[in-house]
Amino acid sequence: SSMRSFNWVQSSVSCHALRWNMQNLVVSVLGFSRISLGGRTPTSANSALAHSWSIVSREVFNGV
């Protein structure tokens, strides 16, 4: 049974790492797109995109 609990801990840790990496990736992409556009992107559009992403990622990763 100890092996089973270890596997559960391992899978939950890897899920948490995946979630963290995905959020970092999206933040990096948003930051890069803002830089490449020369800051012409309205911050309201960026915040709306980030807000919708946070909702989507929350729904997706809560199901994991």
Protein Blocks (a to p, Z undefined) as FASTA:
>chain_A
ZZmmmmmmmmmmmmmmmmmmmmmmmmmmmmmmmmmnnomacfklmmmmmmmmmmmmmmmm
mmZZ
